[in-house]
Amino acid sequence: MKLNLIIFYATLLIGSSLFGQKIHLQIVDSEKTEKDLLKTFGLKAEFDSFSEAQESLNRLKDSLYKEGYFQHIVSLTKNNQLIKVTPGNRSDSITLYIKDKNLQLDFTKKKSLVTTKLPAFLQNITKKETDAGHPLSTTSLKNIRLDNNKLTAELHLERKQQRKVSNFLIKGYPKFPKSFLKHYARLDTTKTFNRSEIQKKTDNLNNLLFTTQTKPPEILFTKDSTNLYLYIEKNNINQFEGFIGFASDEETNKLRIDGVIDLQLTNNFNYGESLGFYYKSNGDNQQILELSARLPYLFKSPISLSANFNLFRQDSLFSNTSQSLSAEFQAAQNLSINTTYNHTSSNVTTSTPDSNPFTKNSLSLGLTYTNRKNYILLPQITQFKIDIGGARRIDQNTNSQFFTTIEALKTFTISSKQQLYLESNTSILNSEDYYENELFRFGGIKTLRGFKENSIFSSTYSTLLTEFRQVLTNGLTINSIFDLAYSKNHINNSENHLYSIGLGASIVTQSGTLKLNFANGTTLGNTPKFSNTILHLTLLTQF
């Protein structure tokens, strides 16, 4: 049969090339016209070249098999310029007999199928073989017979050698940090080849901000190896963010200016590392300086290390200095577990009844889940982070403390240009007594809009930031602002319910992304005052 097909195609090629004539396809059926049949199978009747005719003929033969025409006949007539196809009788069902012990099916000897379901049935067998590490296995039907309008065939499986991915080859970004393949994408050369699992794992590389996959992965099978080719290019995602806030000073009614500089350097050494510099001044003699560094997958292990230095100064009252070291273990593709040691020392420059100098050592255990999909206009993000720990504060006495912090973030995509953004932050400090200079501080553009930066001191607080985002153009997005907060201060036994409302916009410029947030914050039960309105300006630049 194969020899006959080779002679047929060779004859067709020689004939068409010698005479340069068009090749015609004719489908002969007693029940339908040729025009209807050509339309049914999506084919045309005339071809300019052999390759074009061969491609259409192959598609036609596949269609005939799928429709149950197993007895069709292909012939060449009229000086090799006419391909004549006779579909023959159509079989509605087929009975398959199992002749191969390698086939793991829900039946052992035979199975009857509707012929239109046969291709999907064979594809399912091939998929099971691929998932079991035999991607080159093939199925075939042999001894196809038609007796008394009953179609039968033998189902055979040619199982090939089980495969494992031998090599991961990066094209486009040769300095890509290979540890991310093993620990972030969870790609491993020791596991049996599974095409669907590989697809899922390589899709996760799209969530890395410092790379982009330029085309789908490709697999090359050779006699002795299985190579996975990944097409990745590097993204420059260093960020500089600065913002200025304008508000009225409550005491002088003069204009007050707040400001922030936030510099994040990522993957400049092709290690996946990140370095951060953060400085904030809120215009009320309050300054924050923070330095941070993160080294992922240290020595090609699943362990990442992070270090942080933080200096907080409250005008002439006190200053806090803290250093922390965190070890993070990649437990699953989107899940990590960390432990953090922190040392804090506080100096009081102006003595007050509620502030005292102290040193504090703390140890915490945390869990982080992150799932991110990077779409051009509105990225989808799901993130949950919790840290639970204990601390020992030392001053005149020693005091044991317990603390918890919870962060949650979720975006809900309504349409390609509409999104709901929710972010919640909760922090709890449990202690026998409290100092003002050890309390949590929140308020401002990133924690509670419409309030001064770090103006609210609390031993327990919880915030909910919400936005409804609407993309107007590729360079302009507007959003609503509605934030809620609960704050409790155990020093003065006060509780407050806070909220803010406003509007915002994000504008893409040549210099970066300009974000404007116009928000008014107040305490529940109080009448909002226009003088409490704060305009936050942020310019985010990537380089």
C-alpha positions in Angstrom: 0.0 0.0 0.0 2.8 2.4 0.9 4.6 1.6 -2.4 1.5 2.3 -4.4 1.1 5.7 -2.7 4.8 6.6 -3.4 4.3 5.7 -7.1 1.1 7.7 -7.2 2.6 10.9 -5.8 5.8 10.5 -7.9 3.7 10.2 -11.0 1.6 13.2 -10.0 4.8 15.3 -9.3 6.4 14.4 -12.7 3.3 15.0 -14.6 2.5 18.4 -13.1 6.1 19.6 -13.4 6.6 18.5 -17.1 3.4 20.0 -18.5 2.9 22.9 -16.0 -0.8 22.3 -16.1 -3.3 22.7 -13.4 -4.3 19.7 -11.3 -8.0 19.0 -10.8 -9.7 17.2 -7.9 -12.9 15.3 -8.5 -15.1 13.7 -5.8 -17.5 11.2 -7.1 -20.5 10.3 -5.0 -23.9 8.9 -6.0 -25.9 10.8 -3.4 -24.3 14.3 -3.4 -23.0 16.6 -6.1 -19.3 17.3 -6.4 -19.8 21.0 -5.6 -21.6 20.1 -2.4 -18.9 17.6 -1.4 -16.1 20.1 -2.0 -18.0 22.7 0.1 -18.6 20.1 2.9 -14.9 19.2 3.2 -13.7 22.8 2.6 -11.7 22.1 -0.5 -11.3 23.7 -3.9 -11.4 21.8 -7.2 -8.3 23.2 -8.9 -4.6 23.5 -7.9 -1.5 25.2 -9.3 1.1 22.8 -7.9 1.7 19.3 -6.7 2.4 20.3 -3.1 -0.9 22.2 -2.9 -2.8 19.2 -4.3 -1.1 16.8 -2.0 -1.9 18.9 1.1 -5.6 19.1 0.1 -5.7 15.4 -0.7 -4.3 14.6 2.8 -6.9 16.8 4.5 -9.6 15.1 2.4 -8.4 11.6 3.4 -8.4 12.6 7.1 -11.9 14.0 6.8 -13.1 10.9 5.1 -11.7 8.6 7.8 -13.3 10.9 10.5 -16.7 10.7 8.8 -16.6 6.9 8.5 -15.5 6.5 4.8 -12.9 3.8 5.4 -13.3 2.3 1.9 -12.6 5.4 -0.2 -10.6 5.0 -3.4 -8.1 7.5 -4.8 -7.1 7.3 -8.5 -5.2 9.3 -11.1 -6.6 9.8 -14.6 -6.3 12.0 -17.7 -2.6 12.4 -18.1 -2.0 12.7 -14.4 -3.9 15.9 -14.2 -7.1 14.6 -12.5 -7.3 13.2 -9.0 -10.5 11.2 -8.6 -11.8 10.3 -5.2 -14.6 7.9 -4.6 -15.8 8.0 -0.9 -17.6 4.7 -1.0 -20.0 3.5 1.6 -20.1 5.2 5.0 -19.9 3.1 8.2 -21.7 4.5 11.2 -19.9 2.4 13.7 -16.7 0.4 14.1 -15.7 -2.5 16.4 -12.2 -2.4 17.6 -10.4 -5.6 18.7 -7.5 -5.3 21.1 -4.3 -7.1 20.0 -1.8 -5.3 22.2 -1.2 -5.9 25.9 0.4 -2.5 26.3 -3.0 -0.8 25.9 -4.4 0.1 29.2 -8.1 0.7 28.4 -11.5 0.3 30.2 -12.1 -2.8 28.0 -10.0 -5.8 27.3 -11.1 -7.5 24.1 -13.3 -5.3 21.9 -15.2 -2.0 21.8 -17.8 -0.6 19.5 -17.6 3.1 18.7 -19.5 5.6 16.5 -17.0 6.3 13.7 -17.1 10.1 14.2 -15.8 9.5 17.8 -12.9 7.3 16.7 -10.4 10.2 16.2 -11.0 11.6 19.7 -10.7 8.0 21.1 -7.3 7.5 19.4 -6.1 10.9 20.5 -7.1 10.1 24.1 -4.9 7.0 24.0 -2.0 9.0 22.6 -2.4 11.6 25.3 -2.3 8.9 28.0 0.9 7.6 26.5 2.4 11.1 26.4 1.4 11.7 30.1 3.0 8.4 31.0 6.3 9.5 29.4 5.9 7.9 26.0 5.4 10.9 23.7 6.5 9.1 20.6 4.1 6.2 20.9 1.6 5.7 18.0 -1.7 4.0 17.5 -2.9 2.4 14.3 -5.8 0.4 12.9 -4.9 -2.8 11.0 -6.8 -5.4 9.1 -9.8 -3.0 8.5 -12.7 -5.1 7.2 -16.2 -4.5 6.0 -18.4 -7.6 6.2 -22.2 -7.3 5.9 -22.0 -3.5 6.5 -20.1 -4.2 9.7 -16.8 -2.5 10.0 -14.1 -4.1 12.2 -10.4 -3.3 12.8 -7.5 -4.3 15.1 -6.2 -1.6 17.4 -2.4 -1.6 17.9 -0.1 0.5 19.9 3.6 1.0 19.1 5.1 2.0 22.4 8.3 3.9 22.3 11.0 4.3 25.0 9.9 6.3 28.1 11.4 9.8 28.0 12.7 12.4 30.5 13.7 15.9 29.6 17.5 15.8 29.2 18.3 19.5 28.8 16.7 22.8 29.2 18.0 25.2 26.5 17.4 28.9 26.8 17.2 30.9 23.5 17.3 34.7 23.6 18.5 35.2 27.2 21.5 32.8 27.7 22.3 34.4 31.2 18.8 33.5 32.5 19.2 32.3 36.2 18.8 28.6 35.8 17.7 28.2 39.5 14.3 29.7 38.6 13.7 26.7 36.2 14.1 24.2 39.0 12.7 26.0 42.0 10.2 28.5 40.6 8.9 26.7 37.5 9.6 23.3 39.1 11.1 21.9 35.9 13.2 18.8 36.6 15.3 16.4 34.5 14.6 13.5 36.9 10.8 13.4 36.3 9.1 11.4 33.5 8.1 13.4 30.5 4.6 14.8 30.7 3.6 17.3 28.0 0.7 18.9 29.8 2.6 19.3 33.1 5.5 20.9 31.2 3.1 23.3 29.6 1.7 24.3 33.0 5.1 24.8 34.5 6.5 26.8 31.6 3.4 29.0 31.7 4.5 30.0 35.2 7.6 31.7 33.8 5.2 34.3 32.3 4.7 35.5 35.9 8.3 36.5 36.3 8.4 40.2 35.9 12.0 40.3 34.6 11.5 38.0 31.7 9.0 37.4 28.8 8.5 34.2 26.8 8.6 35.3 23.1 7.1 32.0 21.8 5.8 28.7 23.1 8.4 26.1 24.3 9.4 23.5 21.8 10.5 19.9 22.3 13.2 18.2 20.2 13.3 14.4 20.4 16.5 12.7 19.3 17.5 9.1 19.6 19.2 9.5 23.0 17.9 12.8 24.4 14.8 15.0 24.9 15.6 18.7 24.7 13.2 21.5 25.9 13.8 24.8 24.2 12.6 27.9 26.0 12.4 31.2 24.2 12.9 34.0 26.8 14.0 37.6 26.6 15.1 39.8 29.5 12.9 42.7 30.7 14.4 45.8 32.3 12.2 46.4 35.3 14.2 48.6 37.5 11.8 51.1 39.1 12.1 54.6 40.4 9.0 55.9 42.1 8.6 59.3 43.7 5.5 61.1 44.9 4.6 64.4 46.4 1.6 65.0 48.6 0.0 68.4 49.2 -2.2 69.1 52.2 -3.0 71.9 54.7 -1.1 72.0 58.0 -3.7 71.8 60.8 -1.9 74.2 63.1 -0.8 76.9 60.6 -3.2 76.2 57.7 -0.2 76.5 55.4 0.6 74.2 52.6 2.4 71.0 53.7 4.5 68.9 51.3 5.1 65.2 51.8 7.5 63.2 49.6 8.8 59.7 48.9 11.7 58.2 46.9 11.5 54.5 46.1 14.2 52.8 44.0 14.0 49.1 43.2 16.8 47.4 41.2 15.9 43.9 39.9 18.0 41.3 38.1 20.8 43.6 37.1 23.4 40.8 37.8 21.2 38.1 36.1 20.7 36.4 39.4 17.1 37.4 39.9 18.2 39.5 42.9 16.5 42.7 44.1 17.9 45.7 45.9 15.9 48.5 47.3 16.3 52.0 48.6 13.3 53.8 50.2 13.1 57.3 51.8 10.0 59.1 53.0 9.4 62.4 54.6 5.8 63.3 55.5 6.3 67.0 56.1 5.7 66.7 59.9 9.3 66.0 60.9 8.9 62.3 60.3 11.5 60.4 58.2 11.9 56.8 57.1 15.0 55.3 55.5 14.9 51.7 54.4 17.5 49.5 52.6 16.7 46.0 51.4 18.2 43.1 49.5 17.0 39.7 48.4 19.1 36.9 47.0 16.9 34.1 45.5 17.8 30.4 45.5 21.1 30.8 47.3 23.7 28.4 45.9 21.1 26.9 43.6 19.1 25.7 46.6 15.4 26.4 47.2 16.4 28.8 50.0 16.3 32.6 49.4 17.7 35.2 51.8 16.5 38.7 52.5 18.0 41.4 54.6 16.5 44.7 55.7 17.6 47.9 57.5 15.0 50.4 58.6 15.4 53.8 60.3 12.4 55.7 61.6 12.6 59.1 63.2 9.7 61.0 64.7 10.9 64.7 64.8 12.6 65.3 68.1 10.8 62.6 70.1 12.4 59.2 69.2 14.1 57.2 66.6 13.9 53.5 65.9 16.5 51.4 64.1 15.8 47.8 63.1 17.7 45.1 61.2 16.1 41.9 60.0 17.3 38.7 58.2 14.8 36.3 56.6 15.2 32.8 55.1 12.5 31.7 52.6 11.9 28.2 51.4 10.0 27.6 48.1 7.6 24.9 49.2 5.5 24.9 46.0 5.2 26.7 42.7 3.3 29.7 44.2 3.9 29.0 47.9 6.8 29.9 50.1 7.5 29.6 53.9 9.8 32.0 55.7 11.3 32.6 59.1 12.5 36.1 60.1 14.7 37.4 62.9 14.5 41.1 63.8 16.4 43.3 66.1 15.1 46.7 67.0 16.5 49.5 69.2 14.7 52.7 70.1 16.2 55.9 71.4 14.0 58.5 73.1 15.4 62.1 72.6 12.5 63.8 74.3 11.1 62.0 77.3 7.3 61.5 77.4 5.1 59.4 79.6 4.3 57.0 76.8 7.7 56.6 75.2 10.7 54.7 76.6 14.0 53.5 75.1 14.2 49.8 74.6 15.7 46.9 72.6 13.6 44.1 71.1 14.4 40.8 69.5 11.7 38.9 67.6 11.4 35.7 65.6 8.5 34.9 63.3 7.2 32.3 60.9 5.4 33.3 57.7 3.7 31.9 54.7 3.2 33.6 51.3 1.0 32.6 48.4 1.3 34.6 45.1 -0.4 34.0 41.8 0.1 36.6 39.1 -0.9 36.8 35.5 0.8 39.7 33.6 -1.7 41.1 31.2 -0.9 44.3 29.4 -3.6 46.6 30.7 -4.8 45.1 34.0 -2.6 42.4 35.6 -4.4 39.7 37.7 -3.0 39.3 41.1 -3.9 37.1 44.1 -1.6 37.3 47.1 -1.9 36.2 50.7 0.8 36.7 53.4 0.8 35.9 57.1 3.5 36.3 59.7 3.1 35.1 63.3 5.8 35.6 65.9 7.0 36.4 69.3 9.2 39.2 70.7 11.1 40.1 73.9 11.3 43.7 74.7 14.0 44.7 77.1 14.1 48.1 79.0 13.9 48.4 82.8 12.1 45.1 82.7 11.7 42.2 80.2 8.3 41.9 78.5 7.2 39.0 76.2 5.0 40.0 73.2 3.1 38.3 70.5 2.4 39.8 67.0 0.6 38.9 63.8 0.5 40.6 60.4 -1.8 39.6 57.6 -1.7 41.0 54.0 -4.2 40.0 51.3 -4.6 41.3 47.8 -7.0 40.3 45.0 -8.0 41.7 41.7 -11.3 40.7 40.0 -11.5 41.1 36.3 -14.9 42.2 35.1 -13.9 42.8 31.5 -10.8 43.4 29.5 -11.0 47.1 30.6 -12.6 46.9 34.0 -11.3 45.6 37.2 -12.0 45.5 41.0 -9.0 45.9 43.3 -9.1 44.8 46.9 -6.2 45.0 49.4 -6.4 44.3 53.2 -3.8 44.7 55.9 -4.1 43.7 59.5 -1.5 44.0 62.3 -1.9 42.9 65.9 0.5 43.5 68.8 -0.3 41.8 72.1 1.7 42.9 75.2 1.3 43.5 78.9 2.0 47.2 78.3 2.8 49.4 75.3 5.1 52.2 74.3 4.2 54.7 71.7 7.5 54.3 70.0 6.9 50.6 69.3 3.4 50.9 67.9 2.4 50.2 64.3 2.1 53.3 62.1 -0.1 53.6 59.0 -1.9 56.2 56.9 -0.9 57.6 53.5 -0.9 56.6 49.8 -0.1 52.9 50.3 -2.0 52.2 53.5 -4.9 54.6 54.0 -5.4 57.3 51.4 -6.8 60.7 52.5 -4.7 60.6 55.7 -1.2 61.9 56.5 1.7 59.5 56.0 2.2 57.3 59.1 0.0 59.6 61.1 -2.0 56.9 62.9 -0.3 55.0 65.8 -2.0 51.7 66.7 -1.4 48.5 68.6 -4.1 46.9 66.5 -5.3 48.0 63.1 -7.0 46.6 60.0 -7.4 48.4 56.6 -9.3 47.7 53.4 -8.4 49.5 50.2 -10.7 49.3 47.3 -10.6 50.6 43.7 -12.8 50.2 40.7 -10.6 50.6 37.6 -11.7 51.6 34.2 -9.3 51.7 31.2 -10.3 54.6 28.9 -7.3 54.3 26.5 -4.1 52.3 26.5 -2.4 55.3 28.3 -5.2 56.4 30.7 -6.9 54.5 33.5 -9.2 56.1 36.1 -10.3 54.6 39.4 -12.5 55.2 42.4 -11.1 55.3 46.0 -13.0 53.9 48.9 -10.9 52.9 51.9 -11.9 51.6 55.4 -9.9 51.2 58.5 -10.2 50.2 62.2 -7.6 51.3 64.7 -7.1 50.6 68.4 -4.5 52.2 70.7 -4.1 50.4 74.0 -2.1 53.3 75.5 -5.0 55.7 75.6 -7.7 53.0 75.1 -9.1 54.6 72.0 -10.8 53.0 69.0 -11.5 54.7 65.7 -13.3 53.7 62.5 -11.9 55.6 59.6 -12.8 55.9 55.9 -11.8 57.8 52.8 -13.4 58.4 49.4 -11.9 59.9 46.3 -10.9 59.5 42.7 -7.6 58.6 41.0 -6.0 58.3 37.6 -3.0 56.6 36.0 -1.5 58.3 33.0 1.3 56.8 30.9 3.8 59.4 29.8 7.2 59.4 28.1 8.8 59.7 31.5 6.8 57.0 33.1 3.4 56.4 34.7 1.9 59.3 36.6 -0.6 58.4 39.3 -2.9 60.9 40.9 -5.0 60.2 43.9 -7.5 62.7 45.3 -8.9 61.5 48.6 -10.7 62.9 51.6 -10.4 61.0 54.9 -12.3 61.3 58.2 -13.4 59.4 61.2 -16.8 57.7 61.1 -19.5 59.9 62.6 -17.6 63.2 61.7 -18.5 65.4 58.9 -15.9 65.4 56.1 -13.9 68.6 55.7 -12.5 69.8 52.4 -9.3 70.9 54.3 -8.7 67.2 55.0 -8.5 66.4 51.3 -5.1 65.2 50.2 -3.7 65.0 46.6 -1.1 62.3 46.1 1.2 62.4 43.1 3.3 59.5 42.1 5.6 59.1 39.1 6.8 55.5 38.4 9.6 55.1 35.9 11.0 51.8 34.6 14.5 51.5 33.2 
